[in-house]
Amino acid sequence: MHSTLFAHVPVESTGRYTLQNPQLLKTDVTQGSSPVLARQGAMVAFEGQVEFDSQYRNRSWRNVERMTGERLELMRCKGNGIVYLANLAQHLHIMEVGSGITVDSSYVLAFDGSLGVGIVAVDSAVEVAAAGAYNLELSGSGQVVLMTSGEPLVLEVSPDKNVCVDSDAVIAWSTSLRTQLQAPTSTSGVWRRRGTTGEGWEMHFGGTGHVLVQPSELLPPQGMRNGGVLGQFGMRGNSLGGSNS
C-alpha cells in the first residue's frame, strides 16, 4: 500500500492529484484518460473549463445500494482545467490502489473513474441482525483520495502480527486482509459499550497488508445525521449515505 500517509507531508506531484495543503486537493482533470469521480458538493473552486455531472449508476449498482444501504453520491469532473476539492477541512491522503483497498465510503473524497468499484460485507462474529457493515472495494490501476479526522495511523499486518482496531476508527485496509467484526464481550452486550470501558465493536485483521485508522471514534460530522452517534454502539444503519460537504 503506497501512500502519502507514510510521509505525513504535502505531496509535490505532477500527476492528476496534488495536495495543495493537508486539507485541500488540487485535481488536474485533463490528466489521464478517465474522468475524476468526486464526492458531490466537494468542489470549493475551479479554474478553466470544467463540467460537473452526476455519476450514472447502472441497475446492478442501484440494486446493491438498495440491499445494503451503501451509498456514495458522486459527480463526474471533466473538461480542461483544475478543480479544488475539500470536505470540512478534513485531512486528505492520496493513495495508489495497487492490489486493492477496502474503504468506508464516508471517507472517500475522489478517485479515478478507471478503477473497479464493488461493495463487500464485513461479517460480524455474532448472529445479530445489521451487526455487520458494508464497504467499498476499489481495484485496478489508479488513485483514490481519502479523508480522515486528524493525522491517521497506519498499522502493518503480517502473518505473525494480527491487528485489532475500534470499528468506528478504522478507515480502510488492504483487500488482501482477513477481517472479523466482533461484538463487545457477549451477545447480551452488543448494543452497549463494553462494560464500563466505553469501548464498542472491534475489528480483527489477519494476513499481510496495512490498516488505516483515524484518531477519532466518531464518523465525520456529515455522518452524524445517518448514525454517527449510533455507530458507536454498533447500530450504524445507513451511516454511509449522504453528501459530505
N, C-alpha and C positions, 0 to 999 in steps of 0.2 A: 504494500500500500504506500505509494509515493504521494507526498502531500506537503504543502507549506506548513502544516501543523508542526512538523519536526523542527522547523527553523524559528517559528514564532516571530518572524519579521515580515514587513511588507514585501510583496513579490515584485521584482523587476522583470517584466515579461514582454516579449514581442509577439506573443500569441493572442488568442481571442480574449482571454480573461487576464486582467491585471488588478491587483489591489491598489486602488488609489490611496486608501488608508485602511486600517484594520476593519472599518465598518462600512466601506464604500467600494463597490465593484465597478471597474471600468470594463465595458464589453465592446469589442470591435465586431459588429455584426457582419462585416464584409469578410472576415477571416473564416476559412473553412467552407466546405460545400453544403453543409447542413445548416438549418436555421437554429437560432438560440431559443430555447424554451425557458421562460422565466415566470416566476410566481406573479399572478395578476396583481397589479397595483404596486409592484416593487420599483417601477421606474421613478427616479427623482429628477432626472434631467437627461437630455439627449442632444447630440449635435449632428447636423446633416439631414439627409432624407431617410427617415426610418418609419416603417409601418408596424403597428401593433394589432395583431389579430388573435381572437380567441382560438385556442388549440382544439382542433377537431378530435372527437373520441369516436372510435368505431363501436359497433354493437357489443363486441366481446368486452371492451373496456368498460362500457356502461353497465353491463351485467355484473362484472366484478365489483364495481362501485356499489351497486345496489345490494349485493350479497354481503359485502364486508364493511361498508361504511367508509372505506378508504378513499379519500378524495384529495386531489391536488389540482386546484384551479390554475391553469397555465395560460400564458399568452405567447404567441409566436412573434419574435422580433426579427424583422428582415428589412433589407434595404442597403443604403450606403451611408454609414455614419457610426457614431459612438453612443452607446446607451450606458447611463449610470444607474446602478441598481443598489438598493439598500432596504433594510427592514428593521425599524425600531432600534437603529444603532446597534444591532447585534454584531458580534464578531464573525467575520467571514473567512472561509478557508477553501482554497482551490485544490481539488483532488483529482488525480488520474484514476479512472475507474479500474483499469487493468483487468485482473481476473474476475472482478465483480465485487460490488459492495451492497449491503442491505442497510436501508436507512429509513427512519421515521420521516414521512413526508412533511411533517410540520417544520422540519429543519432544512428543507431544500429551497434554495433561492433561485438557481438556474442550472441548466445542463444542456449539453449538445443534443440536438434533435436526432443525431445519428445513433444514439445509444438505444439499446434494447431495454424496455421497461416492463417489469412484471410485478405482481403482488403476491407475497408469500405470507403464510401464517406462522406465528410464533406460538407453539402449543404450550399450554400450561401443564404443570405436573400433577394437577388435581382436577377432578371432573366437576368443574364449576362452569356453568353457562357464562359465556362472554368473558371468561378469565384470560383467554389468550389475546393476542394483538396481531394486527396486520401491518406490514411494512412494504416499502418499495424495494425492488431488486433491480439494480442497474448493471448492465453488462455491455461489453464491446469496447471499441477504441474511442476514447473521448474523455471529457472532464465534467465534473459536477461541482457546484459551489454550495457548500453547506454553511449553516448559521449555528452559532452557539451563544448562550448567555454567559459571557466571560471567556477567558482563555481556557481551552479544554485540556484534557488529559488523554494521552494516547498510551494504551496498555498493550503490550505484546503478549500473545498467547502462543504457547508451544506445547508439544505433547507431554512434557514433564512439568508444565506450569499452567494450570487452569486459572481462569479469572472469573470473579463474581462481582456484579455491579448492581446498583439500585436501578430498577426498571424505569424509573422516572427521570434518571440522569443520563442513561445511555442514548447516544445519537445515532451511531452507525457502527457496522462491523464488517469484516471480510466475509463474503458469502460462503467461503470455504469452511467457516467455523461451524461447529455443532452448538446448538443453543437449547436451553431448557429454562422455562419460566416457572418459578416456584413460589408458592404462597407462604405467608408467614406462619411458621411453626406447625399449624394444623389446619384442616379444612374448616374447623369451627371458628378460626380467627381470620378467615380470608378477607372479610370486609372491615377488619380492624388493623390499625398499625400494630406491629409486632410487640405485644405485651406493653410494657411501659417505655420501650426504647424509642418509639416514634418511627421505626423502620417499617417499610411495606414490602411490596413484591420485589423479588430479586431475580436476576438472570445469570445463569452459569454458561460459560463459554469454554469449549474444548477444541483441540486441533491445532492448526497453525495459521496465524493471521494477527490482526490488530482489532482493538475495540476503542471507539472514541466516546469519551464521557465528558459532559459539561459540568462545571462547578455549581450546579443547581438541580434540585429535585422537582422543580416545577416546570411545566411546559412554558414556552414563551408566552408573553402577555396575550397574544392573539388566541391562544389555546384555552384561555380561562372560560370563555363562553361555552366551549364544547367539551368541557370535562377536565380542565386543568387541575382544579382542586379535587374533584372526584378521582382523578388519575392517581393521586397519592394513596388512595385506598383500594387500588386495583380496579376501580369502576370507571375506566377511561371512556367507554362507549365510543361515540363518534368524535374522538378528540383530535382526529387528524384532518378535519374538514375546515373549510372557511378560508377567507383571504387573510394573508399575513401582513397586511400593511394598513 
